[in-house]
Amino acid sequence: MSNRRDFLKKATALSASTFLSNWALSAVSNDKYGDVLPMRRITRDGTKSTAFTLGGYHHAKSLKPAEAEKLIDKAMQLGVRFYDNARGYHDGTAEEYYGKFLTPKYRDDIFLMTKSHAKTGEGVREHLEASLSAMKTGHVDLWQMHTIVSKEDVDNRINDGVLDYFLEAKAQGKAKYIGFSCHTNPKVGIYFLEQLESRGLEFDTCQMPLNVCDPNFESFRDGLLPALLEREYGVIAMKTMGGGGMLGRRFDLTPQDYKDEDILNIVQLSDLTHAQLHQFVYSLPISTLCSGCETVEELEKNVKVLRNYKDLSEADLNQFVSLAKPFAGKYAECYKRVL
């Protein structure tokens, strides 16, 4: 037990420079489209992906096909090779845009992920078939059980056949790897890992919120990340700016009763910069940072942070967390719940 505690304590404090050399080694490469962004290991068998992932929700938020096509082509030009999506994003339109503008030209050169939020085995089966059809591909590289929100939700999905079909889809080759996402509380992720282990099973990846506010409130960095690292899961960071909540913006998970003036922009009100919000997350032992970009300008800005990334000291990281502490919690991370 003491050895496990020591591991968890050390893993929580690890930076990219110390841990990534063993798990998610960065690399510089190029392909027929040009220079590829630095890559990190995404699965325990050694598969790598770019350390930046284009978020599937925001690329389609305008619901304008031409804008989505422009963003996808630019992402490829900038070296992005990991593309996120989900069946529920804009009622399937986000996946349809990938089927029109991404997979016909780039399928063999990208790592493609989608997710299903369905609660039954039949539901996730229908979602996967619809996803493959919409994105015009015979398989996805990664398929994730989307947004598990509570221990009861985990139990219900397992009892209603969701887990069984995820395993079946992987066995059939429709999903090369499988994972899960959660953003309400790290205890939910721990519970899901325990349920898998009690059945002698393991998934490949986990997608979860990681940002400078996180360590100060129901922390995924401290509460779930060490357990994932111990099990050699690929870690996909999301909500690095709280879905916009850390920048004073409302988004799809912002409760209606929140007043606009209570959602604060921490970049304007602290010494933190936009770049540092991403630098903090890249410093953690993650596989990739999934960021929602609605414009080419946002995409270029985010990619530039990775291109110019330099290792940060532990003192730097602690300072970022300290600067973010007054803003952590309810409004900046409205997706979290206390369990």
N, C-alpha and C positions, 0 to 999 in steps of 0.2 A: 504493500500500500504506500509506503514511504517513497519507493521508487516512482510510482505513478504520480504522486503529488509533486515530486521534484521535476518530472517531465513536464507536467502541466504548467508549473510555475515558469520553467525555462521557455517553453513553447510560446507562452503568452507574451514574453518580452522579446522574442526573436525579431530581428530585422531581416530584410531581404539579403543583405550582404553575408549573413551568417547561415541562414537556413536554406535559401534558394539554391545554394551550391549543391545541396544534397537532393532536393525535391523538385525545384522548379527553375532549373538553370536557364538564365537568359542566353540568347544567341542572336547573332546578326546574320541575316541571309537575304537572298533575293530569288525571284522567280521570273516568269516571262512577263509579268506586269510591272516589275521594278523591285525596289527595295521593300523588304518585308519588315514590319515592326518587330522589335525584340520578342522572342518567344519564351514561354515557360511551360513546364510540364502540366498537363491537365488531367491525366489519368495515371493510375499506378503502374500501368504497363509501359509507360514512357512516351505516350502520344503527347505532342506539344501543340499549343495554340498561341496566337498572338496575345500579348499581355494586355491588349486593349480589345474590347468587344463592342461592336455596334449594337445598341439596344433596339429591339424590334418594335416596341410600342411607339417611341417618339419618331422613328423614321417615317411612320405612316400617319402621324397625328394630323397633318394638314389635309389628309384624304385627297391629295392631289397627286395623281400618278407621276406627272413630270417631275415634281419635287422629290418624290421618293426615288425615282430613277437617278436623278442628279446626285442625291446623297449616297446611294449605293455605289455608283461609278467612282465618285470621289473617294469613298472609303477604300475601294480597291486600289486606286492610284496612290493613296497615302500609306498603303501597306497593311491595312486591316484584313485579317483572314478568318476571324471568328465572328459569326453572325447569330444573334439571339432572336427568338420570336416566341409566340404562344398562340394557341388556338383562339383564345379569348380576346386578343388584341384587335380592337375595332371590328368585332364580329367576323373575324377571319380575313378582313381586308389586308392587314399587315402581312399575313402569309401569302396572300394572292400577289402582293407587290413583289415578294421574293420570287414567286413563280414566274413573274413576268420579266423582272429586271436583274435578278441575281443568279438563280440556278441555270438558266439557259446559256449564260456566258461563262460562269465562273464555278460551277458545281465541283469540278474535280480539284479545285485549288483552295477550297475553303473548308472550315469546320462549321457545320450547320447544326443549330440547336433549336428545338421548340419545346413547348410545355403544355400540359393538360391540367386544367383545374377540375375536371369531372370527378364526381364522387362515387361512381360505381364502375365495375369492370366493363360493363357494356358501354358506359359513357366514355371511358378513356379509349376503348377500342374504336368507337365511332370518331372520336377526336383525332386519333392517330391516322386513321384512313383519310379523314378530311384534310389533315395537315399535309400528308404526303401528296395528295391530289392537288391541293392549292399551291404547294411549293414545287410541284412537278419534279419529284424525286422519288426513287424507290426506297430510300432509307434516310434517316437522320443520323448524324454522328452522335448526337446527345439528345435524349428525351427526358424531361424532368416532370416529376409529380409536383404540380404547381401550388404554391401558397398553402402549405399546411398551417393551420392557425391555432390548433389546440390539441391536447392529448386525446380528447374525445374525437376530434376530427381524424387524427391518426388511426385510432381504433376503428372508426366507422369505415374509413377507406380500405383498411385491411380486411375487415369483415365482409365488405361489399365487393371484394374481388379486384380492387384497383392494383394492389401489390402483385397479385397473381398475373394480371395481364401485362404489367410492366416487365416481369420476368419472362413471360412468353414472347413479348415483342423483341426482347434482346436475344432470346434463343432462336427466333426466326430470322434475325438479321434486319428487322425493320428499324431497330434502334441499336447502334453499335455499342453505345454506353447509356446508362440510366442514372438519374440523379433526382434530387428534390430541392425545393426552395421553400424558405420560410422567412417571415419578417416580423412576426408578432412578439416572439420571445425566444431566447436561446434554449430555454428548457424544453420547448416543443421539439426542437431539433435533436436534443439529447435523448428525449423519449423515443423518437423515431429510430435513432441509431440502436437503442436498447431493444426495440421490438424486432428490428432486423437481426440483431445478434442472437436473440433468443431463438430464432428460427435458422440460425446458421447461415445468414445471408449478409450481403453487403452491396451497397450501391457504389457508384463511381465518383459522383460529384455532389456538391451542395452549393446553392446560391443563397446569399444572405447579405443583410445590410452591414457595411463597414464604413465608418467615417469618423471624423475627429470628435463628434459629439458622442458617438457610441460608447466609449469607455466609461462615461459618466452616468449612464442610465440603461439598465437591463442589457448589459453589454454582450454582444455577439463575439467580439474579440476575446473577451475573457471567459465567457460562458460556453461557447460552442467551438470556436476555432481550435483550441488545443486538442479537443477530442477528435476533430476531423483530421488534424495533422497526425495524431497517433495512429489513426486508421488509414492513413495515406489517401485521403479523399482529395480530389481536385476542388479548389475553393474559388468560386466565382463571386467577386465582390459586386454589390449593387448599392444603389442609394448613397453614393459617395457624397452627394449634396442633399441627402434627405429627400430625394424626389423633387427637389425645388424648395422644400420647406426650410432649408438652411439659407436660402437666398430670398426669403420673403415671398415665395410664390405658393399659390394654391395648386393642388394637383388632384388626381382622381381619388386618392385616399384621404384627402383633407376633410374632416367632419364639417358639415354645413354650419354648425353653430360656432365654429371658430371665427373670430373677427379678423379681418385682414390686417389690422394694425398690431395684432398679437403675433403674427407670423413674421419674425424678424430676419433681416438680412445680415448674417454674421460677418460677411465680408466688408460691408459698409460700417458695421458697428464694432469691429475688432481689428487687430493687426494681421489677421489671416487673409491670404490672397486666394483667388480661385485656383491657382496652380498648386498652392500648398494643400488644398483640400484633396487633390488627387495624389500629390506626392506622399502624403501621409499613408494613403491606402496602398500605393505601390511599395512602400517600405515594409508592409506586412507580408508574411509568407502566403501569398495568394497565387493562384494560377493566372487569373485575368481580372480586369476591371471592366464591368459592363456599364456603359454610359449611354444615356438617352440623348441623342443629338437631333434637333429639329431643323437645323440649317447647316450649310457647308461651313459657315464661319464658326459655329460651335464645334463642329467636328475637327476643323483645323486647329482650333485652340486646344482641344483636349488631346489630340495626337501630339501636338508640340510638347506638352508636358512630359509625355513618355519618351519622346525623342531626346529631350534635354535632361532626363532624370539623372540625378546624382544621389549616391547613398547618403542618407541622413543619419546624424548621430542620435543616440538615445536621448540626449538632452534636447535636441530639436523636436523629437516626437513628443516628449513629455511637455514641452512648451506649447505645442499645438493643442494638445489635449487640455492643458490648463486654460488657454485662451478661449477654447470652445465651451468650457464647463458652464458658464452662466447661461448658455443658450440650449443646453442639452435637455432632452425630455419632451414634454407634451407637444409643443408646437413644431419644433425642428424635426422630431421623429414621431409624427402623429400615427404612424403605422404600428408602433409598438404597444404592447399591452402588458400590464403587471400581472404575473401569475403567482 
